[in-house]
Amino acid sequence: MTFARALGQMLKFLKIRPPGAAEDIPLTLSGGITTCIPDEHTSAESMLMRADEALYAAKSQGRNRFFSFEMQMDTIEQRQI
């Protein structure tokens, strides 16, 4: 999450001007991050799916946001049920 925040801060100062536009526009960055301690139940597909869910959660809250999901907690909860 630290890298994502640092990248977001760097982009805050950059602006681009699309072809034919009269003014610059600011750049924003939204992202979804998944962290886990892999075990025999962890798959690349499940990690990408959780990161995608986190991305959509970030976008639903507005621009320039990051959400993270810790998969290990989800795995532990599933085993206890």
C-alpha distances in whole Angstrom, upper triangle without the diagonal:
4,5,5,6,9,10,11,12,14,15,17,19,21,23,25,29,30,33,36,34,35,32,28,25,22,19,16,13,12,10,10,7,10,10,13,16,18,22,25,24,21,21,19,21,19,16,16,18,15,12,15,16,12,13,16,15,13,16,18,17,18,16,13,11,8,9,8,11,12,15,17,17,19,21,22,23,25,27,28,29
4,5,5,6,9,10,11,12,14,15,18,19,22,25,28,30,33,36,34,35,31,28,25,21,19,16,14,14,12,13,11,13,13,16,18,21,25,28,27,24,24,22,24,23,19,20,21,19,16,19,19,16,16,20,18,16,19,21,19,19,18,14,13,10,12,11,14,15,18,20,20,22,24,25,26,28,30,31,33
4,5,5,6,9,10,11,12,14,16,17,20,22,26,27,30,33,31,33,29,26,23,20,17,15,12,13,11,12,11,13,13,17,19,21,25,28,27,24,24,21,23,22,19,18,21,19,16,18,19,16,16,19,19,16,18,21,20,20,17,14,13,11,13,13,16,17,19,21,22,24,25,27,28,30,31,33,34
4,5,5,6,9,10,11,12,15,16,18,20,24,25,28,31,29,30,27,23,21,17,14,12,9,9,8,9,9,12,13,17,20,22,25,28,27,23,23,21,22,21,17,17,19,17,13,15,17,13,12,16,16,13,15,18,16,16,14,10,9,8,10,11,14,16,18,21,22,23,25,26,27,29,31,32,33
4,5,5,6,9,10,11,13,15,18,20,24,25,29,31,29,30,26,23,20,16,14,11,9,10,10,12,12,15,16,19,22,24,28,31,30,26,26,24,25,24,21,20,22,19,16,18,19,15,14,17,16,13,15,18,16,15,13,9,9,8,11,12,16,17,21,23,23,24,27,28,29,30,33,34,35
4,5,5,6,9,10,12,13,17,19,23,25,28,31,28,29,26,22,20,16,14,12,11,12,13,15,14,17,18,21,24,26,30,33,32,28,28,26,27,26,23,22,24,22,19,21,22,18,17,20,20,17,18,21,19,18,16,12,12,12,15,15,19,20,23,25,26,27,29,31,32,33,35,37,38
4,5,5,6,9,11,11,14,16,20,21,25,28,25,27,23,20,17,14,11,10,8,10,11,14,14,17,18,22,24,26,30,33,32,28,27,24,25,25,22,21,23,21,18,19,21,17,16,19,19,16,17,20,19,17,14,11,12,11,14,15,19,21,23,26,27,28,30,31,32,34,36,37,38
4,5,5,6,9,10,13,15,19,20,24,26,24,25,21,18,15,12,9,7,6,8,10,13,14,17,19,23,26,28,31,34,33,29,28,26,26,26,22,21,23,21,17,18,20,16,14,17,17,13,14,17,16,14,11,7,9,9,13,15,19,21,24,26,27,27,30,32,32,34,36,37,38
4,5,5,7,10,13,16,19,21,25,27,24,25,21,18,16,12,10,9,9,12,13,16,17,20,22,25,28,30,34,37,35,32,32,29,30,29,26,25,26,24,21,22,23,20,18,21,20,16,17,20,18,16,13,10,11,12,16,18,21,24,27,29,29,30,33,34,35,36,39,40,41
4,5,6,7,11,14,17,20,23,25,23,24,20,16,15,11,10,10,10,13,15,18,18,22,23,27,29,31,35,38,37,33,32,29,30,30,27,25,27,26,22,23,25,22,20,22,22,19,19,22,21,19,15,12,14,15,18,20,24,26,28,31,31,32,35,36,37,38,41,42,43
4,5,5,8,11,14,16,20,22,20,21,17,13,12,8,6,7,8,11,13,17,18,22,24,27,30,32,35,38,37,33,32,29,29,29,26,24,26,25,21,22,23,20,18,20,21,17,17,20,19,16,12,10,13,14,18,20,23,26,28,31,32,32,35,36,37,38,41,42,43
4,6,8,11,15,17,21,22,20,20,16,13,11,7,6,7,9,12,15,18,20,23,25,29,32,34,38,40,39,35,34,31,32,31,28,27,28,26,23,23,24,21,19,21,21,17,17,20,18,15,12,9,12,14,18,21,24,27,30,32,33,33,36,38,38,39,42,43,44
4,7,10,14,16,20,22,19,19,15,12,11,8,8,10,12,16,18,22,23,27,28,32,35,37,40,43,42,38,37,34,35,35,31,30,31,30,26,27,28,25,22,24,25,21,21,23,22,19,15,13,16,18,22,24,28,30,33,35,36,37,39,41,41,43,45,46,47
4,7,10,13,16,18,16,16,13,9,9,6,6,9,11,15,18,21,23,27,29,32,35,37,40,43,41,38,36,33,34,34,31,29,30,29,26,26,27,25,22,24,25,21,20,23,22,19,15,13,17,19,22,25,28,31,33,36,37,37,40,42,42,43,46,47,48
4,7,10,13,15,12,13,10,6,5,4,6,9,12,16,19,23,25,29,31,34,38,39,42,45,43,39,38,35,35,35,32,30,31,31,27,26,28,26,23,24,25,22,20,23,22,19,15,14,18,20,24,26,30,33,35,38,39,39,41,43,44,45,47,49,49
4,6,10,12,10,11,9,5,5,7,7,11,14,17,20,24,26,30,32,36,39,40,43,45,43,40,38,34,34,35,33,30,31,31,27,27,29,27,23,25,26,23,21,24,24,20,17,16,20,22,25,28,31,34,36,39,40,40,42,45,45,45,48,50,50
4,6,8,6,8,6,4,6,9,10,14,17,20,23,27,29,33,35,39,42,43,46,48,46,43,41,37,37,38,35,32,34,34,30,29,31,29,26,27,28,25,23,26,26,22,19,19,23,25,28,31,34,37,39,42,43,43,45,48,48,48,51,53,53
4,6,5,8,8,7,8,11,12,15,17,20,23,26,29,32,35,39,42,42,46,47,45,42,40,36,35,37,34,31,32,33,30,28,30,29,25,26,28,25,23,25,26,22,19,20,23,25,29,31,34,37,39,42,43,42,45,47,47,48,51,52,52
4,6,9,10,10,12,15,15,19,21,24,26,30,32,36,39,42,45,45,49,50,48,45,42,39,38,39,37,34,35,36,33,31,33,32,28,29,31,29,26,29,29,26,23,23,27,29,32,35,38,41,42,45,46,46,48,51,50,51,54,56,55
4,7,9,11,12,16,17,21,23,26,29,32,35,38,41,45,48,48,52,53,51,48,45,42,41,42,40,37,38,38,35,33,35,34,31,31,33,31,28,30,30,27,24,25,29,31,34,37,40,43,45,48,49,48,50,53,53,53,56,58,57
4,6,7,9,13,15,18,21,24,27,30,33,37,40,43,47,47,50,52,50,46,44,41,40,41,39,36,36,37,34,32,33,33,29,29,31,28,25,27,28,24,21,22,26,29,32,35,38,41,43,46,47,46,49,51,51,51,54,56,56
4,7,10,13,16,19,23,25,29,32,35,39,42,45,49,49,53,54,52,49,47,44,43,44,42,38,39,39,36,34,36,35,31,31,33,30,27,29,29,25,23,24,27,30,34,37,40,43,45,48,49,48,51,53,53,53,57,58,58
4,6,10,13,16,20,23,26,30,32,36,39,42,46,47,50,52,50,47,45,42,41,41,39,36,37,37,34,32,34,32,29,29,30,27,25,27,26,22,20,20,24,27,31,34,37,40,42,46,46,45,48,50,50,51,54,55,55
4,7,10,13,16,20,23,27,29,33,35,39,42,43,47,49,47,43,42,38,38,39,36,33,34,34,31,30,31,29,26,27,28,25,22,25,24,20,17,18,21,24,28,31,34,37,39,42,43,43,45,47,47,48,51,53,53
4,7,10,13,16,20,23,26,30,32,36,39,40,44,46,44,40,39,36,35,35,33,30,31,31,27,26,27,26,22,23,24,21,19,21,20,17,14,14,18,21,24,27,31,34,36,39,39,39,42,44,44,45,48,49,49
4,7,10,13,17,21,23,27,29,33,36,38,41,43,41,38,36,33,33,33,30,28,29,28,25,24,25,23,20,21,22,18,17,19,18,15,11,11,15,17,21,24,28,31,33,36,36,36,39,41,41,42,45,46,46
4,7,10,13,17,20,23,26,30,33,34,37,40,38,34,33,30,29,30,27,25,26,25,21,21,22,20,17,18,19,16,14,18,17,13,10,9,12,15,18,21,25,28,30,33,33,33,36,38,38,39,42,43,43
4,7,10,14,16,20,23,27,30,31,35,37,35,31,30,27,27,27,24,22,23,22,18,18,19,17,14,15,16,12,11,14,13,10,7,5,9,11,15,18,21,24,26,30,30,30,32,35,34,35,38,40,40
4,7,10,13,17,19,23,26,27,31,33,31,28,26,24,23,23,20,18,19,18,15,15,16,14,11,13,13,10,10,13,13,10,7,5,7,8,12,14,18,21,23,26,26,26,29,31,31,32,35,36,37
4,7,10,14,17,20,24,25,28,30,28,25,24,21,21,20,18,16,16,15,12,11,12,10,7,9,10,6,6,10,10,9,6,5,5,5,8,11,14,18,20,23,23,23,26,28,28,29,32,33,33
4,7,10,13,17,20,21,25,27,25,21,20,18,17,17,14,12,13,12,8,9,10,7,5,8,9,7,8,11,11,11,10,8,7,5,7,8,11,15,16,20,20,20,22,25,25,26,28,30,30
4,7,10,14,17,18,21,23,21,18,17,15,15,13,11,9,10,8,5,6,7,4,4,7,8,7,9,12,12,13,12,11,9,6,5,6,8,11,13,16,17,16,19,21,21,22,25,26,27
4,7,10,14,15,18,21,19,15,15,13,14,12,9,9,10,8,5,8,9,6,7,11,11,10,13,15,15,16,16,14,11,7,6,4,6,9,10,13,14,15,17,19,20,20,23,25,25
4,7,10,12,15,17,15,12,12,11,12,10,6,8,9,6,5,9,9,8,10,13,13,13,16,17,18,19,19,17,15,11,9,6,5,6,7,10,11,11,13,15,16,17,19,21,22
4,7,9,13,15,14,11,12,12,13,11,8,10,12,9,9,13,13,11,13,16,16,16,19,21,21,22,22,20,17,13,11,7,6,5,6,8,10,11,12,14,16,17,18,20,22
4,6,9,12,11,8,11,11,13,11,8,12,13,11,11,15,15,14,16,19,19,19,22,24,24,26,26,24,21,17,14,11,9,6,5,5,8,10,9,11,14,15,15,18,20
4,7,10,11,8,11,12,15,13,11,15,16,14,15,18,19,18,20,23,22,23,26,27,27,29,29,27,24,20,18,14,12,9,8,6,10,11,10,11,14,15,15,17,20
4,7,8,5,8,10,13,11,10,13,15,14,15,18,19,18,21,23,23,24,27,28,29,31,31,29,26,22,20,16,14,11,9,8,11,12,10,12,15,15,15,18,20
4,5,5,9,12,14,12,12,16,17,16,18,20,21,21,24,26,26,27,30,31,32,34,34,32,29,25,23,19,16,13,11,9,12,12,9,11,14,14,13,16,18
4,6,8,12,13,12,13,16,17,17,19,22,22,23,25,27,27,29,31,32,33,36,36,34,31,28,25,22,19,16,13,12,15,14,11,13,16,14,13,16,18
4,7,10,11,9,11,14,14,14,17,19,19,20,23,24,24,26,28,29,31,33,33,32,29,26,23,20,16,14,11,10,13,11,8,11,13,11,11,14,16
4,7,9,7,8,11,12,11,13,16,16,17,20,21,22,23,26,27,28,30,30,29,26,23,20,17,14,12,9,9,12,11,9,12,14,13,13,17,18
4,5,5,6,9,10,11,13,14,16,17,19,20,21,23,25,26,28,29,29,28,26,22,20,17,15,14,11,12,15,13,12,15,17,15,16,20,20
4,6,5,6,9,10,11,12,14,15,16,18,20,21,22,24,26,27,27,26,24,20,19,16,14,14,12,14,17,15,14,18,19,18,19,23,23
4,5,5,6,9,10,10,12,14,15,17,18,20,21,23,25,26,26,25,23,20,18,16,14,15,12,15,17,15,14,18,19,17,19,22,22
4,5,5,6,9,10,11,12,14,15,16,18,20,21,23,25,25,25,22,19,16,14,11,12,9,11,14,11,11,15,15,14,16,19,19
4,5,5,6,9,10,11,12,14,15,16,18,20,21,23,23,22,19,16,14,11,9,10,8,11,13,11,12,15,16,16,18,20,21
4,5,5,6,9,10,10,12,14,15,16,18,20,21,21,20,18,15,14,12,11,12,11,14,16,14,15,19,19,18,21,24,24
4,5,5,6,9,10,11,12,14,15,17,19,20,21,21,18,16,13,12,10,12,11,14,15,13,14,18,18,17,19,22,22
4,5,5,6,9,10,10,12,14,15,17,19,19,19,16,13,10,9,7,9,8,11,12,10,12,15,15,15,18,20,20
4,5,5,6,9,10,10,12,14,16,17,17,16,13,10,9,7,7,10,10,13,15,13,15,18,18,18,21,23,23
4,5,5,6,9,10,11,12,15,16,16,16,14,11,10,10,10,13,13,17,17,15,17,21,20,20,23,25,25
4,5,5,6,9,10,11,13,15,16,16,13,11,9,9,9,12,12,16,16,14,16,19,18,18,21,23,22
4,5,5,6,9,10,11,13,14,13,10,8,5,6,6,10,11,15,15,14,17,19,18,19,22,23,23
4,5,5,6,9,10,11,11,11,9,7,6,8,10,14,15,18,19,17,20,23,22,22,26,27,27
4,5,5,6,9,10,11,12,10,10,9,11,12,16,17,20,20,18,21,24,23,23,26,28,27
4,6,5,7,9,11,12,9,8,7,9,10,14,16,19,18,17,20,22,21,22,25,26,25
4,5,5,7,8,8,5,5,5,9,11,15,17,20,20,19,22,24,23,24,28,28,28
4,5,5,6,8,7,8,9,12,15,18,20,24,23,22,25,27,26,27,30,31,31
4,6,8,11,9,11,11,14,15,19,21,24,23,22,25,27,26,26,30,31,30
4,7,9,7,9,10,13,16,19,21,24,23,22,26,28,26,27,31,31,30
4,7,7,10,12,15,18,22,24,27,26,25,29,31,29,30,34,34,34
4,6,9,12,15,18,22,24,27,27,27,30,32,31,32,35,36,36
4,7,10,14,17,20,23,26,26,26,29,31,30,32,35,36,36
4,7,10,14,17,20,23,22,22,25,27,27,28,31,32,32
4,7,10,13,16,19,19,19,22,24,24,25,28,29,29
4,7,10,13,16,15,15,19,20,20,21,24,25,26
4,7,10,12,12,13,15,17,17,19,21,22,23
4,6,9,9,9,12,14,14,15,18,19,20
4,6,6,7,9,11,12,13,15,17,18
4,5,5,6,9,10,11,13,15,16
4,5,5,6,9,10,11,13,15
4,5,5,6,9,10,11,13
4,5,5,6,9,10,11
4,5,5,6,9,10
4,5,5,6,9
4,5,5,7
4,5,5
4,6
4
